[in-house]
Amino acid sequence: MKNLLFIGDLRTANNYGAIATTEALIKLIANEHYEVDVKYIDFRSLYNPTPVDGFSDISVKRKLSIKKEIASRLPHNVKKGIKGIFKYFSCAKRPVEDFCPYKYSQYEKYYEQMRAGLRLQFEKNMLEWADIVYINGEGNIVNGTDKYGKYRMGARYILFMAWVSKVKYKHPTLIVNHTVDPNNYNAFDMIEHIYPQLDKIYVRETLSLHLLHQHGIQNSMFVPDALWTYQPVTDWRPSNVLKEEIDFSKPYLCIGDSSGISNAYSKVKWDVCQVLGEIIDRLRGIVPQVIFVDGYYGGNEDINKLVDRKHIGRVNLANCSYHDLYYVLKGATLFISGRWHASILSTIANTPILLWGSDSHKTKSLYTLLDYNYRFFEVSTLPANIDELIETAQKIMNDASMIKTTMANYSEKYARLAVENAKVLKNYV
């Protein structure tokens, strides 16, 4: 029996893709019936110093369900006030000093402090327990530089953990299921030193593979996102809550947001409510019922204002699990979005997509994976290209029959290839 440390359990993140992909990876590993004992480091450790004994298990299991319950019961203005309070205390608790290095030159110093008991003691204990370290890279190594010039914390955490695991503990160390597009010199410096030493590097799209090759990383390969293996439940029925948002007896299309519109590090310069509102008005001339897929889980005030002003149905984690989202997208005539995982779900459901940019090249790369010969839109220039977007939406819907057939073929292909995310462990257990 080997001890497997799974870093990047994102089931505690309020994000469709994070939850769905983590569950897909865990299921794939379980399907291989390895003789392993698994422990997890979850989403909270990527952004906050972990208590020595770890975060509370009850929080891991109930965080999402409690938030969903609150979201379903409280008026919007009350929820907004509560979010402000939580944001205040969250900022107040942030450490003055970074708990992970932000330059490769700091690695030895941070490791010595870790070894001396001054930082990352939960992680130290986990690495001493582990025989194999398996890292779900997901959407961490993407664009994101803060006002101090430091690269995003979540990526720095998994990169440092990978280095400590391989270089200091000599564990077989694998990073799987991720995108690499940091747009940051210090991040590339870390990657160029760390990745050549790792046992396996699996990126989930080919643009990341090409970028790694440009930086001299040759021991990487393309393995599709674990979400491609998703198998929907067969006895699905829409809940009464969903029926309040969508009239399933009438045609509808779905439109979503994007991490490129607003994230912790940047925001588009254009008026989100105005521009997306104009797009929705134009789309209603094609399909009158438009449903918004809210990837911000009600946390983006521009999106909240948009939904209220346009009186459109909205789905998010408060009223629609990713299992529900699959069927919502399956019933749509088109899905317009800048979200990677939701767009994969749409593809698996054989619903045509029209994509714009995110916080990396990942959505653009989905067009490459699907040989999708339709226009891709940069999120920053969206206001100047609304006419073209509407024209493209109409063209895609006209080609829907052909697109559905192609999507079915690619979904089957990538589902077969994605199981390698788990099969790779057979060489180490």
Backbone hydrogen bonds in HBPLUS format (Angstrom, degrees):
<---DONOR---> <-ACCEPTOR-->    atom                        ^
c    i                          cat <-CA-CA->   ^        H-A-AA   ^      H-
h    n   atom  resd res      DA  || num        DHA   H-A  angle D-A-AA Bond
n    s   type  num  typ     dist DA aas  dist angle  dist       angle   num
A0002-LYS N   A0035-GLU O   3.21 MM  33  6.67 158.4  2.26 151.4 149.7     1
A0037-ASP N   A0002-LYS O   2.83 MM  35  6.25 157.7  1.88 159.7 167.1     2
A0131-ASP N   A0003-ASN O   2.81 MM 128  5.03 165.5  1.83 139.8 139.3     3
A0132-ILE N   A0003-ASN O   3.07 MM 129  6.39 150.3  2.16 163.7 165.6     4
A0004-LEU N   A0037-ASP O   2.80 MM  33  5.95 164.5  1.82 154.2 159.7     5
A0039-LYS N   A0004-LEU O   3.05 MM  35  6.48 156.4  2.11 159.4 164.6     6
A0005-LEU N   A0132-ILE O   2.89 MM 127  6.18 174.7  1.89 165.8 165.8     7
A0134-TYR N   A0005-LEU O   2.85 MM 129  6.01 174.0  1.85 163.6 165.3     8
A0006-PHE N   A0039-LYS O   2.85 MM  33  6.10 172.3  1.85 171.4 171.0     9
A0041-ILE N   A0006-PHE O   2.87 MM  35  6.27 153.4  1.94 158.2 157.9    10
A0007-ILE N   A0134-TYR O   2.88 MM 127  6.17 155.7  1.94 146.8 155.0    11
A0136-ASN N   A0007-ILE O   2.80 MM 129  6.14 164.2  1.82 171.2 176.8    12
A0008-GLY N   A0041-ILE O   2.95 MM  33  5.97 156.4  2.00 154.8 161.9    13
A0009-ASP N   A0041-ILE O   3.06 MM  32  6.00 173.6  2.07 141.4 142.8    14
A0043-PHE N   A0009-ASP O   2.97 MM  34  5.95 133.1  2.20 153.8 145.1    15
A0013-ALA N   A0010-LEU O   3.09 MM   3  5.36 164.7  2.12 110.2 114.8    16
A0019-ILE N   A0015-ASN O   3.15 MM   4  6.30 171.2  2.16 160.5 161.9    17
A0020-ALA N   A0016-TYR O   2.94 MM   4  6.06 172.8  1.94 158.3 160.4    18
A0021-THR N   A0017-GLY O   2.85 MM   4  5.72 167.9  1.86 149.8 153.9    19
A0022-THR N   A0018-ALA O   3.22 MM   4  6.10 158.4  2.27 136.2 142.6    20
A0023-GLU N   A0019-ILE O   3.06 MM   4  6.22 166.1  2.08 152.2 156.3    21
A0024-ALA N   A0020-ALA O   2.96 MM   4  6.16 146.0  2.07 139.8 149.9    22
A0025-LEU N   A0021-THR O   2.89 MM   4  6.17 160.2  1.93 154.2 158.1    23
A0026-ILE N   A0022-THR O   2.95 MM   4  6.19 168.1  1.96 156.3 159.4    24
A0027-LYS N   A0023-GLU O   2.97 MM   4  6.06 155.3  2.03 142.3 149.2    25
A0028-LEU N   A0024-ALA O   2.91 MM   4  6.13 155.9  1.97 148.1 154.8    26
A0029-ILE N   A0025-LEU O   2.97 MM   4  6.26 160.7  2.01 154.2 158.6    27
A0030-ALA N   A0026-ILE O   2.99 MM   4  6.20 160.3  2.03 146.2 151.9    28
A0031-ASN N   A0027-LYS O   2.90 MM   4  6.11 148.9  2.00 147.5 155.9    29
A0032-GLU N   A0029-ILE O   3.14 MM   3  5.42 145.8  2.27 103.7 113.4    30
A0033-HIS N   A0030-ALA O   3.09 MM   3  5.45 158.1  2.14 110.8 117.6    31
A0045-SER N   A0042-ASP O   3.01 MM   3  5.93 145.1  2.14 129.0 135.8    32
A0046-LEU N   A0043-PHE O   3.07 MM   3  5.50 146.0  2.19 109.5 119.2    33
A0047-TYR N   A0044-ARG O   3.29 MM   3  5.73 156.0  2.35 108.0 114.4    34
A0048-ASN N   A0044-ARG O   3.02 MM   4  5.98 132.4  2.26 149.4 162.7    35
A0054-GLY N   A0051-PRO O   2.79 MM   3  4.92 161.4  1.83 113.7 118.8    36
A0059-SER N   A0056-SER O   3.17 MM   3  5.36 130.3  2.43  98.8 110.9    37
A0060-VAL N   A0056-SER O   3.38 MM   4  6.79 149.9  2.48 141.9 149.4    38
A0060-VAL N   A0057-ASP O   3.03 MM   3  5.08 116.4  2.45  96.3 111.8    39
A0061-LYS N   A0057-ASP O   3.09 MM   4  6.41 159.1  2.14 156.3 160.8    40
A0062-ARG N   A0058-ILE O   3.01 MM   4  5.97 147.2  2.12 142.0 150.4    41
A0063-LYS N   A0059-SER O   2.91 MM   4  5.18 143.2  2.05 140.7 143.4    42
A0066-ILE N   A0062-ARG O   2.87 MM   4  5.90 162.2  1.90 161.5 165.6    43
A0067-LYS N   A0063-LYS O   3.12 MM   4  6.31 162.4  2.15 147.4 152.2    44
A0068-LYS N   A0064-LEU O   2.90 MM   4  6.12 155.9  1.96 151.8 159.0    45
A0069-GLU N   A0065-SER O   2.97 MM   4  6.14 152.0  2.05 141.3 148.8    46
A0070-ILE N   A0066-ILE O   2.93 MM   4  6.23 161.1  1.96 152.4 157.1    47
A0071-ALA N   A0067-LYS O   2.81 MM   4  5.98 165.1  1.83 149.6 154.3    48
A0072-SER N   A0068-LYS O   2.96 MM   4  6.09 146.6  2.08 142.9 151.1    49
A0073-ARG N   A0070-ILE O   3.11 MM   3  5.36 144.0  2.24 104.0 114.3    50
A0074-LEU N   A0070-ILE O   3.04 MM   4  6.04 153.0  2.12 164.6 168.4    51
A0078-VAL N   A0075-PRO O   3.13 MM   3  5.43 124.6  2.46 104.4 118.1    52
A0079-LYS N   A0075-PRO O   3.04 MM   4  6.35 164.2  2.06 158.9 163.6    53
A0080-LYS N   A0076-HIS O   2.93 MM   4  6.15 156.5  1.99 151.5 158.0    54
A0081-GLY N   A0077-ASN O   3.21 MM   4  6.42 151.5  2.29 136.4 142.7    55
A0082-ILE N   A0078-VAL O   3.00 MM   4  6.33 159.0  2.04 153.7 159.4    56
A0083-LYS N   A0079-LYS O   2.86 MM   4  6.12 158.2  1.91 152.8 159.0    57
A0084-GLY N   A0080-LYS O   3.08 MM   4  6.33 150.0  2.17 142.3 150.1    58
A0085-ILE N   A0081-GLY O   3.08 MM   4  6.42 150.7  2.17 145.5 153.0    59
A0086-PHE N   A0082-ILE O   2.94 MM   4  6.25 169.2  1.95 158.9 160.6    60
A0087-LYS N   A0083-LYS O   2.84 MM   4  5.98 155.8  1.90 146.7 154.1    61
A0088-TYR N   A0084-GLY O   2.96 MM   4  6.13 151.2  2.05 141.6 149.0    62
A0089-PHE N   A0085-ILE O   3.06 MM   4  6.40 167.6  2.07 159.3 160.5    63
A0090-SER N   A0086-PHE O   2.84 MM   4  5.93 150.0  1.93 145.5 154.9    64
A0091-CYS N   A0087-LYS O   2.97 MM   4  6.15 159.6  2.02 146.3 150.8    65
A0092-ALA N   A0088-TYR O   2.94 MM   4  6.18 153.3  2.01 145.6 154.0    66
A0093-LYS N   A0089-PHE O   3.07 MM   4  6.19 137.0  2.26 139.5 148.6    67
A0094-ARG N   A0091-CYS O   3.20 MM   3  5.34 153.8  2.27 103.0 110.8    68
A0106-GLN N   A0103-LYS O   3.10 MM   3  5.58 160.0  2.14 111.9 118.2    69
A0107-TYR N   A0104-TYR O   3.10 MM   3  5.48 168.9  2.12 117.5 121.1    70
A0110-TYR N   A0106-GLN O   2.99 MM   4  6.21 167.8  2.01 164.6 168.2    71
A0111-TYR N   A0107-TYR O   2.87 MM   4  6.06 154.7  1.94 151.3 159.1    72
A0112-GLU N   A0108-GLU O   2.93 MM   4  6.16 158.0  1.98 148.7 154.2    73
A0113-GLN N   A0109-LYS O   3.07 MM   4  6.38 153.1  2.14 147.0 154.3    74
A0114-MET N   A0110-TYR O   2.92 MM   4  6.14 147.4  2.02 141.9 151.4    75
A0115-ARG N   A0111-TYR O   2.79 MM   4  6.07 158.7  1.83 154.8 160.3    76
A0116-ALA N   A0112-GLU O   2.93 MM   4  6.05 139.1  2.10 137.9 148.9    77
A0118-LEU N   A0113-GLN O   2.82 MM   5  5.14 158.5  1.86 167.0 160.0    78
A0117-GLY N   A0114-MET O   3.18 MM   3  5.30 160.7  2.22 103.9 109.4    79
A0124-LYS N   A0120-LEU O   2.95 MM   4  6.20 149.4  2.05 140.5 149.8    80
A0125-ASN N   A0121-GLN O   3.00 MM   4  6.18 160.4  2.04 145.2 149.3    81
A0126-MET N   A0122-PHE O   2.97 MM   4  6.26 155.2  2.03 148.0 155.4    82
A0127-LEU N   A0123-GLU O   2.87 MM   4  6.09 159.2  1.91 153.1 158.1    83
A0128-GLU N   A0124-LYS O   2.97 MM   4  6.18 148.2  2.07 146.1 154.8    84
A0129-TRP N   A0125-ASN O   3.08 MM   4  6.28 137.4  2.27 138.8 149.7    85
A0129-TRP N   A0126-MET O   3.19 MM   3  5.08 127.3  2.48  91.6 105.2    86
A0130-ALA N   A0126-MET O   2.97 MM   4  6.13 144.3  2.10 144.9 154.6    87
A0133-VAL N   A0172-PRO O   2.99 MM  39  6.31 174.2  2.00 169.4 171.0    88
A0174-LEU N   A0133-VAL O   2.97 MM  41  6.38 160.0  2.01 159.4 165.7    89
A0135-ILE N   A0174-LEU O   2.78 MM  39  5.99 168.9  1.79 162.8 166.4    90
A0176-VAL N   A0135-ILE O   2.88 MM  41  6.20 166.2  1.90 175.1 176.8    91
A0137-GLY N   A0176-VAL O   2.93 MM  39  5.86 154.1  2.00 162.0 170.4    92
A0140-ASN N   A0137-GLY O   3.28 MM   3  6.15 158.7  2.33 143.2 148.9    93
A0138-GLU N   A0177-ASN O   2.94 MM  39  5.58 126.8  2.23 123.3 129.2    94
A0179-THR N   A0138-GLU O   3.31 MM  41  6.51 152.8  2.39 162.5 156.5    95
A0181-ASP N   A0141-ILE O   2.85 MM  40  6.14 166.7  1.87 158.6 162.4    96
A0143-ASN N   A0359-ASP O   3.04 MM 216  5.54 147.0  2.15 164.3 170.5    97
A0152-ARG N   A0144-GLY O   2.97 MM   8  5.30 128.7  2.24 163.7 158.8    98
A0146-ASP N   A0150-LYS O   2.90 MM   4  5.47 163.1  1.93 155.6 153.5    99
A0149-GLY N   A0146-ASP O   2.95 MM   3  5.36 162.3  1.98 117.9 121.1   100
A0156-ARG N   A0152-ARG O   3.22 MM   4  6.49 161.6  2.26 149.1 154.7   101
A0157-TYR N   A0153-MET O   2.88 MM   4  6.10 153.4  1.95 158.4 165.6   102
A0158-ILE N   A0154-GLY O   3.30 MM   4  6.61 166.7  2.32 147.2 148.5   103
A0159-LEU N   A0155-ALA O   2.99 MM   4  6.15 157.6  2.04 153.5 160.3   104
A0160-PHE N   A0156-ARG O   2.97 MM   4  6.04 162.0  2.00 146.0 150.9   105
A0161-MET N   A0157-TYR O   2.92 MM   4  6.12 162.7  1.95 152.7 158.1   106
A0162-ALA N   A0158-ILE O   2.95 MM   4  6.01 151.3  2.04 137.8 145.5   107
A0163-TRP N   A0159-LEU O   3.06 MM   4  6.31 156.8  2.12 145.6 151.4   108
A0164-VAL N   A0160-PHE O   2.90 MM   4  6.16 170.2  1.91 158.9 160.8   109
A0165-SER N   A0161-MET O   2.93 MM   4  5.94 164.2  1.96 146.3 151.5   110
A0166-LYS N   A0162-ALA O   3.04 MM   4  6.19 165.2  2.06 148.1 151.7   111
A0167-VAL N   A0163-TRP O   2.77 MM   4  5.59 157.0  1.82 153.2 160.1   112
A0168-LYS N   A0164-VAL O   3.04 MM   4  5.06 140.7  2.20 121.3 133.3   113
A0169-TYR N   A0164-VAL O   3.11 MM   5  6.51 143.4  2.25 158.0 167.2   114
A0171-HIS N   A0165-SER O   3.03 MM   6  5.65 166.0  2.05 148.5 144.7   115
A0199-ASP N   A0173-THR O   3.01 MM  26  5.58 146.5  2.12 153.9 162.9   116
A0175-ILE N   A0200-LYS O   3.06 MM  25  6.32 163.3  2.09 154.0 154.3   117
A0202-TYR N   A0175-ILE O   2.89 MM  27  6.30 164.5  1.91 154.3 159.6   118
A0204-ARG N   A0178-HIS O   2.95 MM  26  5.40 154.0  2.02 132.5 139.3   119
A0188-PHE N   A0184-ASN O   3.08 MM   4  6.43 160.1  2.12 154.6 159.9   120
A0189-ASP N   A0185-TYR O   2.89 MM   4  6.17 150.2  1.98 151.9 161.2   121
A0190-MET N   A0186-ASN O   3.08 MM   4  6.36 153.9  2.15 143.5 149.1   122
A0191-ILE N   A0187-ALA O   2.92 MM   4  6.22 166.4  1.94 153.7 157.5   123
A0192-GLU N   A0188-PHE O   2.82 MM   4  5.91 165.4  1.84 151.5 155.0   124
A0193-HIS N   A0189-ASP O   3.29 MM   4  6.43 141.8  2.45 137.5 146.0   125
A0193-HIS N   A0190-MET O   3.21 MM   3  5.36 130.1  2.48  99.1 111.7   126
A0194-ILE N   A0190-MET O   2.92 MM   4  6.03 152.4  1.99 153.2 161.8   127
A0195-TYR N   A0191-ILE O   2.89 MM   4  5.50 155.3  1.95 145.0 152.6   128
A0197-GLN N   A0194-ILE O   2.98 MM   3  5.67 150.7  2.07 122.4 131.0   129
A0198-LEU N   A0195-TYR O   3.07 MM   3  5.34 155.6  2.13 112.8 120.0   130
A0221-MET N   A0201-ILE O   2.98 MM  20  6.43 150.2  2.07 161.0 170.2   131
A0203-VAL N   A0221-MET O   2.99 MM  18  6.26 160.1  2.03 153.9 160.0   132
A0223-VAL N   A0203-VAL O   2.90 MM  20  5.91 163.4  1.93 154.3 159.8   133
A0210-HIS N   A0206-THR O   2.95 MM   4  6.24 160.3  1.99 153.6 157.0   134
A0211-LEU N   A0207-LEU O   3.04 MM   4  6.22 156.0  2.10 142.0 148.8   135
A0212-LEU N   A0208-SER O   2.93 MM   4  6.16 159.7  1.97 151.5 156.2   136
A0213-HIS N   A0209-LEU O   3.04 MM   4  6.29 157.5  2.09 148.4 154.6   137
A0214-GLN N   A0210-HIS O   3.00 MM   4  6.29 149.1  2.10 145.6 153.9   138
A0215-HIS N   A0211-LEU O   3.22 MM   4  6.55 133.3  2.46 137.7 149.5   139
A0215-HIS N   A0212-LEU O   3.01 MM   3  5.09 132.2  2.24  97.3 110.7   140
A0217-ILE N   A0212-LEU O   2.86 MM   5  5.09 161.7  1.89 147.9 141.7   141
A0216-GLY N   A0213-HIS O   3.04 MM   3  5.02 156.7  2.09 110.0 110.0   142
A0228-TRP N   A0225-ASP O   3.10 MM   3  5.96 165.0  2.12 124.1 127.6   143
A0229-THR N   A0226-ALA O   3.05 MM   3  5.87 166.1  2.07 122.8 127.0   144
A0230-TYR N   A0227-LEU O   2.92 MM   3  5.35 163.8  1.95 121.1 123.3   145
A0243-LYS N   A0239-SER O   3.02 MM   4  6.34 152.8  2.10 146.2 154.2   146
A0244-GLU N   A0240-ASN O   3.20 MM   4  6.45 127.6  2.49 135.8 147.4   147
A0244-GLU N   A0241-VAL O   3.21 MM   3  5.31 140.6  2.37  96.5 107.4   148
A0245-GLU N   A0242-LEU O   2.90 MM   3  5.26 144.6  2.02 107.4 118.2   149
A0246-ILE N   A0242-LEU O   2.95 MM   4  6.20 151.7  2.03 155.5 164.6   150
A0250-LYS N   A0247-ASP O   3.11 MM   3  5.82 169.1  2.12 122.3 125.1   151
A0333-THR N   A0252-TYR O   2.96 MM  81  6.28 155.1  2.02 150.3 158.4   152
A0253-LEU N   A0289-GLN O   3.05 MM  36  6.61 151.3  2.13 159.4 167.2   153
A0291-ILE N   A0253-LEU O   2.93 MM  38  6.26 161.6  1.96 157.9 163.9   154
A0254-CYS N   A0334-LEU O   2.94 MM  80  6.21 170.3  1.95 170.2 168.5   155
A0336-ILE N   A0254-CYS O   2.93 MM  82  6.32 160.7  1.97 146.6 151.0   156
A0255-ILE N   A0291-ILE O   2.92 MM  36  6.27 157.4  1.97 161.1 166.0   157
A0293-VAL N   A0255-ILE O   2.83 MM  38  6.02 159.8  1.87 143.0 149.4   158
A0256-GLY N   A0336-ILE O   2.64 MM  80  6.09 149.8  1.73 157.6 167.4   159
A0338-GLY N   A0257-ASP O   2.88 MM  81  5.81 139.8  2.04 176.7 164.6   160
A0261-ILE N   A0258-SER O   3.03 MM   3  5.34 155.3  2.09 106.3 113.7   161
A0268-VAL N   A0261-ILE O   2.98 MM   7  5.33 160.9  2.01 146.2 145.4   162
A0263-ASN N   A0266-SER O   2.92 MM   3  5.56 157.5  1.97 171.8 171.0   163
A0275-VAL N   A0271-ASP O   2.94 MM   4  6.06 177.6  1.94 164.9 165.7   164
A0276-LEU N   A0272-VAL O   3.00 MM   4  5.86 159.4  2.04 147.8 153.4   165
A0277-GLY N   A0273-CYS O   2.94 MM   4  5.59 137.2  2.12 126.1 138.8   166
A0278-GLU N   A0274-GLN O   2.95 MM   4  6.18 150.6  2.03 144.1 150.7   167
A0279-ILE N   A0275-VAL O   3.04 MM   4  6.37 158.2  2.09 149.3 155.3   168
A0280-ILE N   A0276-LEU O   2.88 MM   4  6.10 158.7  1.92 148.3 153.8   169
A0281-ASP N   A0277-GLY O   2.95 MM   4  6.19 158.7  1.99 148.5 154.2   170
A0282-ARG N   A0278-GLU O   3.01 MM   4  6.25 155.7  2.07 146.9 153.2   171
A0283-LEU N   A0279-ILE O   2.87 MM   4  6.12 154.8  1.93 149.4 157.1   172
A0284-ARG N   A0280-ILE O   2.94 MM   4  6.13 147.4  2.05 148.2 156.3   173
A0285-GLY N   A0282-ARG O   3.10 MM   3  5.43 147.9  2.21 103.3 112.8   174
A0286-ILE N   A0283-LEU O   2.77 MM   3  5.24 156.6  1.83 113.7 121.9   175
A0287-VAL N   A0283-LEU O   2.90 MM   4  6.19 163.4  1.93 164.2 166.0   176
A0292-PHE N   A0313-GLY O   2.80 MM  21  6.15 172.8  1.81 154.9 153.5   177
A0315-VAL N   A0292-PHE O   2.88 MM  23  6.32 158.4  1.92 165.1 169.5   178
A0294-ASP N   A0315-VAL O   2.89 MM  21  6.03 158.2  1.94 162.9 169.2   179
A0297-TYR N   A0294-ASP O   3.47 MM   3  5.83 168.6  2.49 108.4 110.7   180
A0299-GLY N   A0296-TYR O   2.92 MM   3  5.19 155.9  1.98 110.1 118.1   181
A0304-ASN N   A0300-ASN O   2.98 MM   4  6.29 158.9  2.02 151.4 158.2   182
A0305-LYS N   A0301-GLU O   2.93 MM   4  6.05 158.5  1.98 144.0 149.3   183
A0306-LEU N   A0302-ASP O   2.94 MM   4  6.15 151.1  2.02 140.8 149.2   184
A0307-VAL N   A0303-ILE O   2.94 MM   4  6.20 166.4  1.96 158.8 160.1   185
A0308-ASP N   A0304-ASN O   3.06 MM   4  6.27 161.1  2.10 147.2 152.7   186
A0309-ARG N   A0305-LYS O   2.89 MM   4  6.02 163.2  1.92 151.0 155.9   187
A0310-LYS N   A0306-LEU O   2.96 MM   4  6.04 160.8  2.00 153.8 158.7   188
A0311-HIS N   A0307-VAL O   2.99 MM   4  5.75 118.8  2.38 134.4 146.8   189
A0319-ASN N   A0316-ASN O   3.04 MM   3  5.82 149.9  2.13 122.3 128.9   190
A0320-CYS N   A0316-ASN O   2.80 MM   4  5.45 129.5  2.06 155.6 168.8   191
A0325-LEU N   A0321-SER O   2.81 MM   4  6.10 155.0  1.87 146.9 155.1   192
A0326-TYR N   A0322-TYR O   3.07 MM   4  6.22 148.8  2.17 139.0 144.4   193
A0327-TYR N   A0324-ASP O   3.00 MM   3  5.42 116.0  2.42 106.1 120.2   194
A0328-VAL N   A0324-ASP O   2.90 MM   4  6.23 152.5  1.97 152.4 161.6   195
A0329-LEU N   A0325-LEU O   2.85 MM   4  6.02 167.3  1.87 157.1 159.2   196
A0330-LYS N   A0326-TYR O   2.85 MM   4  6.04 147.0  1.96 140.1 150.8   197
A0331-GLY N   A0327-TYR O   3.08 MM   4  6.19 143.0  2.22 139.3 146.3   198
A0332-ALA N   A0329-LEU O   3.06 MM   3  5.08 152.5  2.14 102.2 110.9   199
A0335-PHE N   A0352-PRO O   2.95 MM  17  6.33 145.9  2.07 148.4 159.3   200
A0354-LEU N   A0335-PHE O   2.89 MM  19  6.26 141.5  2.04 151.8 151.4   201
A0337-SER N   A0354-LEU O   3.00 MM  17  6.53 150.7  2.09 153.6 162.7   202
A0356-TRP N   A0337-SER O   2.91 MM  19  6.18 145.8  2.02 137.7 145.7   203
A0343-SER N   A0339-ARG O   3.19 MM   4  6.05 144.0  2.33 131.8 141.4   204
A0344-ILE N   A0340-TRP O   3.02 MM   4  6.38 139.2  2.19 142.6 154.4   205
A0344-ILE N   A0341-HIS O   3.09 MM   3  4.95 121.8  2.44  91.3 106.2   206
A0345-LEU N   A0341-HIS O   2.93 MM   4  6.28 161.0  1.97 153.4 157.8   207
A0346-SER N   A0342-ALA O   2.96 MM   4  6.23 152.0  2.04 141.2 149.1   208
A0347-THR N   A0343-SER O   2.94 MM   4  6.14 149.2  2.03 137.5 145.8   209
A0348-ILE N   A0344-ILE O   2.84 MM   4  6.16 162.0  1.87 157.5 161.7   210
A0349-ALA N   A0345-LEU O   2.93 MM   4  6.15 147.0  2.04 142.9 152.5   211
A0351-THR N   A0346-SER O   2.88 MM   5  5.23 173.6  1.89 154.8 152.9   212
A0350-ASN N   A0347-THR O   2.84 MM   3  4.79 154.1  1.90 103.0 110.9   213
A0377-PHE N   A0355-LEU O   3.26 MM  22  6.58 169.9  2.27 144.9 148.0   214
A0357-GLY N   A0377-PHE O   3.00 MM  20  6.44 128.4  2.27 155.0 168.9   215
A0365-SER N   A0361-HIS O   2.92 MM   4  6.11 146.6  2.04 150.9 161.4   216
A0366-LEU N   A0362-LYS O   3.20 MM   4  6.55 128.3  2.49 139.7 152.1   217
A0366-LEU N   A0363-THR O   3.14 MM   3  5.20 138.6  2.32  96.5 107.9   218
A0367-TYR N   A0364-LYS O   3.18 MM   3  5.55 130.4  2.44 104.0 115.1   219
A0369-LEU N   A0365-SER O   2.91 MM   4  6.25 156.5  1.96 149.2 155.1   220
A0370-LEU N   A0366-LEU O   3.02 MM   4  6.19 143.7  2.15 144.1 153.0   221
A0372-TYR N   A0367-TYR O   2.90 MM   5  4.79 171.0  1.91 144.8 147.3   222
A0371-ASP N   A0368-THR O   3.19 MM   3  5.06 160.5  2.23 101.5 107.5   223
A0381-THR N   A0378-GLU O   3.31 MM   3  5.61 138.7  2.50 102.9 112.9   224
A0382-LEU N   A0379-VAL O   3.42 MM   3  5.24 168.7  2.43 104.7 106.0   225
A0384-ALA N   A0381-THR O   3.11 MM   3  5.67 135.3  2.31 115.5 126.3   226
A0385-ASN N   A0382-LEU O   2.95 MM   3  5.21 160.5  1.98 114.7 121.1   227
A0389-LEU N   A0385-ASN O   2.96 MM   4  6.17 149.5  2.06 145.2 154.3   228
A0390-ILE N   A0386-ILE O   2.98 MM   4  6.24 161.8  2.01 157.6 160.4   229
A0391-GLU N   A0387-ASP O   3.00 MM   4  6.25 161.1  2.04 150.6 156.2   230
A0392-THR N   A0388-GLU O   2.88 MM   4  6.03 154.0  1.95 144.1 151.3   231
A0393-ALA N   A0389-LEU O   2.88 MM   4  6.11 154.7  1.94 147.3 154.4   232
A0394-GLN N   A0390-ILE O   3.04 MM   4  6.31 160.3  2.08 149.5 153.7   233
A0395-LYS N   A0391-GLU O   3.02 MM   4  6.26 157.3  2.07 145.4 151.9   234
A0396-ILE N   A0392-THR O   2.88 MM   4  6.10 162.9  1.91 154.9 158.9   235
A0397-MET N   A0393-ALA O   3.03 MM   4  6.27 160.8  2.07 149.4 154.4   236
A0398-ASN N   A0394-GLN O   2.97 MM   4  6.20 146.9  2.08 144.0 153.5   237
A0399-ASP N   A0395-LYS O   3.04 MM   4  6.32 137.6  2.23 142.0 153.4   238
A0399-ASP N   A0396-ILE O   3.07 MM   3  5.04 126.6  2.37  94.1 108.3   239
A0400-ALA N   A0397-MET O   3.29 MM   3  4.91 161.6  2.33 102.5 103.5   240
A0403-ILE N   A0399-ASP O   3.06 MM   4  6.22 164.9  2.08 158.0 162.8   241
A0404-LYS N   A0400-ALA O   2.89 MM   4  6.03 161.8  1.93 158.6 161.8   242
A0405-THR N   A0401-SER O   3.40 MM   4  6.65 157.5  2.45 143.8 148.4   243
A0406-THR N   A0402-MET O   3.14 MM   4  6.44 163.0  2.17 151.2 155.8   244
A0407-MET N   A0403-ILE O   2.82 MM   4  6.02 162.5  1.85 157.3 162.5   245
A0408-ALA N   A0404-LYS O   3.03 MM   4  6.19 155.1  2.09 145.0 151.0   246
A0409-ASN N   A0405-THR O   3.22 MM   4  6.51 155.0  2.29 145.8 151.6   247
A0410-TYR N   A0406-THR O   3.03 MM   4  6.34 165.4  2.05 156.9 160.1   248
A0411-SER N   A0407-MET O   2.84 MM   4  5.90 160.4  1.88 151.9 157.9   249
A0412-GLU N   A0408-ALA O   3.13 MM   4  6.24 157.9  2.18 142.0 147.3   250
A0413-LYS N   A0409-ASN O   3.09 MM   4  6.31 158.4  2.14 144.9 151.1   251
A0414-TYR N   A0410-TYR O   2.87 MM   4  6.06 171.3  1.88 160.1 161.1   252
A0415-ALA N   A0411-SER O   2.97 MM   4  5.99 145.9  2.09 141.1 150.4   253
A0416-ARG N   A0412-GLU O   3.23 MM   4  6.46 154.6  2.30 144.1 149.4   254
A0417-LEU N   A0413-LYS O   3.15 MM   4  6.49 158.9  2.20 147.1 152.9   255
A0418-ALA N   A0414-TYR O   2.87 MM   4  5.82 148.4  1.97 143.3 151.1   256
A0420-GLU N   A0417-LEU O   3.20 MM   3  6.04 166.8  2.22 121.2 125.3   257
A0421-ASN N   A0418-ALA O   3.04 MM   3  5.85 166.0  2.06 122.3 126.0   258
A0422-ALA N   A0419-VAL O   3.04 MM   3  5.73 156.8  2.10 117.2 122.8   259
A0423-LYS N   A0419-VAL O   3.02 MM   4  6.27 169.6  2.03 150.6 154.1   260
A0424-VAL N   A0420-GLU O   3.11 MM   4  5.67 148.7  2.21 138.2 140.5   261
A0425-LEU N   A0422-ALA O   3.06 MM   3  5.89 161.5  2.09 123.8 127.9   262
A0426-LYS N   A0423-LYS O   3.05 MM   3  5.73 165.1  2.07 122.0 126.4   263
A0428-TYR N   A0425-LEU O   2.88 MM   3  5.40 165.7  1.90 121.7 126.3   264
A0429-VAL N   A0425-LEU O   3.19 MM   4  6.30 132.2  2.43 159.8 173.1   265
